[in-house]
């Protein structure tokens, strides 16, 4: 079944191909200018910092829904091993980790998704091969430091956690904006809270329910109109899942990553951040969320930090 006419119209409306040149590989992160970063400093008032990363654990957040996205498996490979023949000299311990790069709190690279044979900016999908991403790999993103804004949709709707199947569109985003009492501006990174993070913390492994809440297609135009640089959520799928909006699988991924060139993050733990924002009334902060520069990777773990 072909993509719906609504999807096609939205894709054309939000498309950023060529906006920053034919060779551009970072998309909306071009909106995070030096001036944008300088302005973001004004959000720092107390210096308090809050990590938005879930623990790297064998227990969570992945539940087996996505093939190959194994939770981190950490193994000790050296335990108090001697550095030389003298037993009283320095000894060292080392460990290794095997994990899916998108298994924990992570950013999706623009190379993560293709559609109809194309990546962001019209690059052919065969730029992804067994060696990884030759175009739009996550290492193209040197830094991500900008103003972050929490859009606490769950709190704005008066619930602890959005119910399964709840679609987040312009109306829900507008309610979260009114709760925050500020307007998103060009170059912002928006963090959309559904309340799901509590289900995926270490030691609370649960199956990802069919009909999970998430962003719907119409949100893409809302982000595009405001020139948002990046969006992250506290869910595994990011978008409404499963979606019945169009025949396209993961339509929001396609609109954001392929057409808009907008970085998107998943499994952000926004619970402490939500409490801090609600108690202080401050929903904007300086966000440092630069990805690990894994060469040719289509995603990467990240430890985002919000500074108030």
C-alpha positions in Angstrom: 0.0 0.0 0.0 1.5 3.4 -1.0 2.0 6.2 1.5 -1.0 8.4 2.1 -1.6 11.7 0.5 -1.4 13.3 3.9 2.0 11.8 4.5 3.3 13.0 1.1 2.0 16.5 1.7 3.6 16.6 5.2 6.9 15.4 3.8 7.0 18.1 1.2 6.0 20.7 3.8 8.8 19.9 6.2 11.5 18.9 3.8 14.9 20.6 4.4 16.8 19.0 1.5 19.2 21.5 0.0 18.5 24.1 2.7 22.1 24.1 4.0 23.7 22.9 0.8 23.8 19.8 -1.3 26.5 18.2 0.8 25.0 18.9 4.2 24.9 15.9 6.6 23.7 17.4 9.9 20.4 18.9 9.0 18.6 21.0 11.6 21.7 21.1 13.9 22.8 23.9 11.5 20.3 25.9 13.5 22.5 25.6 16.7 24.7 28.6 16.0 27.3 30.2 18.2 24.7 32.9 19.0 22.1 30.2 20.0 24.6 28.6 22.4 25.5 32.0 23.9 21.8 32.8 24.5 21.3 29.4 26.1 23.7 30.4 28.9 21.0 32.7 30.3 19.2 29.6 31.4 21.9 28.8 33.9 20.9 30.4 37.2 21.8 28.0 40.1 24.4 25.7 38.3 22.4 22.6 39.3 22.9 19.7 36.9 20.6 16.8 36.1 21.5 13.7 34.1 18.9 12.5 31.7 20.4 9.1 30.9 19.1 5.7 32.0 21.6 3.5 33.7 23.6 1.2 31.4 22.4 -2.1 32.6 21.8 -5.6 31.5 18.2 -5.3 32.7 16.9 -2.3 30.7 15.7 -0.4 28.8 15.5 -2.8 25.8 12.9 -5.6 26.1 13.6 -7.7 22.9 11.3 -5.7 20.7 14.1 -4.7 18.3 16.4 -7.4 17.0 20.0 -6.9 17.9 19.4 -4.1 20.4 20.9 -6.0 23.3 21.2 -4.2 26.7 24.8 -3.6 27.8 26.7 -6.7 28.7 29.7 -5.8 30.8 32.5 -8.3 31.5 35.6 -7.9 33.6 38.7 -8.7 31.6 41.4 -7.8 34.2 41.0 -7.8 38.0 43.9 -6.3 39.9 46.3 -7.5 37.3 50.0 -6.6 37.9 51.7 -4.1 35.7 55.1 -5.8 36.2 56.9 -8.5 38.2 56.8 -6.6 41.5 53.6 -7.8 43.3 53.5 -4.6 45.3 53.6 -2.3 42.2 50.6 -0.8 40.4 47.8 -3.1 39.4 44.9 -2.5 37.1 41.3 -3.6 36.4 39.5 -3.3 33.1 36.2 -4.2 31.7 34.5 -4.4 28.3 31.0 -3.7 27.1 29.0 -5.3 24.3 25.8 -3.5 23.5 23.5 -2.1 20.8 24.5 1.5 20.2 20.8 2.4 20.4 20.1 0.2 23.4 20.3 2.9 26.1 19.6 6.6 26.1 20.7 7.5 22.6 20.5 9.7 19.5 19.5 8.3 16.2 21.8 9.5 13.4 20.2 10.8 10.2 21.5 7.6 8.6 19.3 5.5 10.8 16.3 5.5 8.4 15.9 5.7 4.7 12.8 6.0 2.6 12.2 5.1 -1.0 15.9 4.6 -1.5 17.0 8.0 0.0 18.6 9.3 3.1 18.4 12.9 4.4 19.2 15.5 1.7 18.6 13.0 -1.1 21.7 10.9 -0.5 21.2 7.3 -1.9 20.5 4.7 0.7 23.3 2.6 -0.6 25.6 4.9 1.3 24.8 2.5 4.2 26.7 -0.7 3.8 28.4 -3.4 5.9 31.1 -0.8 6.9 28.4 1.5 8.3 27.2 4.9 7.2 29.3 6.6 4.6 26.9 9.6 4.8 25.1 11.1 7.7 26.9 9.0 10.3 26.6 10.1 13.9 30.3 11.3 14.0 29.2 14.1 11.7 27.6 15.7 14.8 30.6 17.2 16.5 28.6 18.8 19.4 25.1 19.3 20.6 24.9 22.0 23.2 22.0 24.4 23.1 18.9 25.5 25.0 16.8 22.6 26.1 13.1 22.8 26.8 11.0 20.2 28.6 7.6 19.7 27.1 6.0 17.8 29.9 3.0 16.5 28.0 2.0 14.1 30.8 1.9 16.8 33.4 0.2 19.2 31.1 -2.6 16.6 30.6 -2.8 16.1 34.3 -1.6 12.5 34.4 1.5 10.7 35.7 2.0 8.7 32.5 0.3 8.9 29.2 -2.0 6.0 28.4 -1.1 3.4 25.7 -2.0 4.7 22.3 -2.0 8.4 23.2 -1.0 10.4 20.2 1.1 13.6 20.8 0.3 16.2 18.2 0.1 20.0 18.0 -2.7 20.3 20.5 -0.8 18.3 23.2 2.5 20.1 22.4 0.7 23.5 22.7 -0.6 22.5 26.2 2.9 21.6 27.3 4.1 24.9 26.0 1.5 26.7 28.0 2.6 24.8 31.1 6.2 25.8 30.5 5.1 29.4 29.9 7.6 29.9 27.1 7.8 29.5 23.3 10.3 27.2 21.6 12.8 29.1 19.5 15.1 28.3 16.6 17.9 26.0 17.6 16.2 24.5 20.7 16.3 20.9 21.6 12.9 19.8 22.9 12.4 16.9 25.4 8.9 15.4 25.3 7.9 13.6 28.4 5.2 10.9 28.4 6.1 9.4 31.8 7.3 6.1 30.3 10.9 6.3 31.6 9.9 4.8 34.9 9.0 1.6 33.2 12.4 1.0 31.8 14.8 1.8 34.6 17.2 -0.9 35.7 15.5 -3.6 37.7 12.0 -2.8 36.3 12.2 -4.6 33.0 8.7 -4.8 31.4 7.4 -5.5 28.0 6.8 -2.6 25.7 3.1 -2.5 25.4 1.4 -2.4 22.0 -0.2 1.0 21.6 2.6 2.9 23.4 2.2 6.7 23.5 4.2 8.9 21.2 4.5 11.7 18.6 2.2 11.5 15.6 2.9 12.8 12.1 1.3 16.2 12.6 3.9 17.0 15.2 6.6 17.2 12.4 5.1 20.3 11.0 4.9 21.9 14.5 8.6 21.3 15.0 9.5 22.5 11.5 7.5 25.8 11.9 9.6 26.5 15.0 12.9 25.4 13.5 13.6 23.0 16.3 17.1 21.5 16.2 16.5 18.1 17.9 13.7 16.3 19.7 14.0 13.5 22.3 11.4 11.4 24.2 11.4 9.0 27.1 10.0 6.1 25.1 11.5 3.2 23.1 9.8 3.9 19.8 9.8 7.8 20.0 6.5 7.9 18.0 3.0 6.5 18.3 3.4 2.8 18.0 2.0 1.1 16.1 0.8 3.9 13.8 -2.3 3.6 11.7 -1.8 7.1 10.1 -0.3 5.8 6.9 1.0 2.7 5.2 4.6 4.0 5.9 6.3 2.1 8.7 7.5 4.6 11.4 6.3 7.6 9.6 7.6 10.1 12.2 11.1 8.6 11.9 10.9 9.1 8.2 9.6 12.7 8.4 12.2 13.7 11.0 15.3 11.9 10.0 14.9 11.7 6.2 13.0 14.8 5.2 13.7 17.3 8.0 17.2 16.1 8.9 16.3 16.4 12.6 18.2 14.4 15.2 15.9 12.4 17.5 16.6 10.8 20.8 15.0 7.9 22.7 15.0 6.5 26.2 15.8 9.8 27.8 15.0 9.7 31.5 12.9 12.8 32.1 11.5 12.0 35.6 13.9 14.0 37.8 14.0 16.8 35.2 10.2 16.9 35.4 10.2 17.3 39.1 12.9 20.0 39.0 11.0 22.0 36.3 7.7 21.7 38.2 9.1 22.8 41.5 11.1 25.7 40.1 8.8 26.8 37.3 11.8 26.8 35.0 11.3 24.6 32.0 14.3 25.8 29.9 17.9 24.9 30.7 21.3 24.6 29.1 21.5 21.1 27.5 24.8 19.4 26.8 24.0 16.2 24.8 26.9 15.7 22.4 26.9 12.2 20.9 29.8 9.8 21.2 31.6 10.1 17.8 31.4 6.5 16.7 32.7 6.4 13.1 30.0 5.4 10.6 27.5 4.6 13.3 23.8 5.1 12.8 23.3 6.0 16.4 25.1 6.4 19.7 24.6 6.3 23.5 24.6 9.6 25.2 24.6 11.0 28.7 22.6 14.2 28.3 23.0 16.8 31.1 20.5 19.6 31.8 22.1 22.6 33.7 19.8 25.1 35.5 
